Amino acid sequence: MTYLDEIRAKYDIKDHVESPVNIPKLPTEGIVLIVGTSGSGKTTILKTVFNQIPLAIDYNKTVIENFSTPETGENLLLASGLRSIPAWFRPPKTLSNGEFHRFEIAIGLDQGHNIIDEFTSVVDRDTAKSLAYSVRKYFDQNPGVLYIASCHRDIIDWLDPDYVYDTDMQ
């Protein structure tokens, strides 16, 4: 018996078997929130349904210079809750985790991405609620489809999604 086998036996670990994730047919308009606990399949659903292209970020430019236009950058940074104007004139690598998360949301929208995974996972809960409200307000003025995955249910009222898919209920 190998040491790994001993660990498996000690902690009663069975051979790894992928638990099936129910892949839903998602709506094609509105804000679609996929919510559930960690490990419940949110990211798996997004990766299965969508072939997401990585964000194009130039770390040698300032945050605002990464956008298609400064005006677009201003609108999307405000919409994503990154309201610290001095941060816009720093390189992305100097942002905190929470600031970078909001920058990623903004730059993703500018680049045509309509998927946000781990929404509000790296920000405090007050910032999360503000971010959710800002995204909803932006979306109301710029309709389309936006898929958001989050393990946080406290944002639901603020985000006011058009559809909620709860991976814990499937």
Long-range contacts (C-beta under 8 A, 24 or more apart in sequence): 21-45, 21-48, 21-167, 22-170, 23-48, 23-49, 24-165, 24-170, 26-147, 26-163, 26-165, 27-145, 27-162, 27-163, 28-145, 29-143, 29-144, 29-145, 29-162, 30-143, 30-145, 30-146, 30-161, 30-162, 30-163, 31-135, 31-136, 31-139, 31-145, 31-146, 31-148, 31-159, 31-160, 31-161, 31-162, 31-163, 32-145, 32-146, 32-147, 32-148, 32-161, 32-162, 32-163, 32-164, 32-165, 33-148, 33-149, 33-150, 33-156, 33-159, 33-161, 33-163, 33-164, 33-165, 34-147, 34-148, 34-149, 34-150, 34-165, 34-167, 35-149, 35-150, 35-151, 35-152, 35-153, 35-156, 35-164, 35-165, 35-166, 35-167, 35-168, 36-151, 36-166, 36-167, 36-168, 37-151, 37-167, 37-168, 38-151, 40-167, 40-168, 41-167, 41-170, 42-117, 42-149, 42-150, 42-151, 42-167, 43-117, 43-118, 43-149, 45-149, 45-165, 45-167, 46-115, 46-117, 46-147, 46-149, 50-115, 50-147, 52-113, 52-115, 53-113, 55-104, 55-107, 55-108, 55-111, 55-113, 56-111, 57-92, 57-107, 59-91, 59-92, 59-93, 60-91, 61-91, 62-88, 62-89, 62-90, 62-91, 63-87, 63-88, 63-89, 63-90, 63-91, 63-92, 63-95, 63-103, 64-88, 64-89, 66-92, 66-107, 67-106, 67-107, 67-110, 68-110, 72-110, 73-106, 73-110, 75-138, 76-106, 76-107, 76-109, 76-110, 76-138, 77-102, 77-103, 77-106, 78-134, 79-106, 79-109, 79-134, 79-135, 79-137, 79-138, 80-105, 80-106, 80-109, 80-131, 80-134, 80-135, 80-138, 81-127, 81-130, 81-131, 81-134, 81-135, 82-106, 97-122, 98-122, 98-123, 98-124, 98-127, 102-131, 105-131, 105-135, 109-138, 114-144, 114-145, 114-146, 114-147, 115-146, 115-147, 115-148, 115-149, 116-146, 116-147, 116-148, 116-149, 117-149, 118-149, 118-150, 119-148, 119-149, 119-150, 119-152, 119-155, 120-150, 120-152, 120-155, 121-150, 121-151, 121-152, 125-152, 125-154, 128-152, 128-154, 128-155, 129-154, 129-155, 129-158, 130-158, 131-155, 132-158, 132-159, 133-158, 133-159, 135-159, 136-160
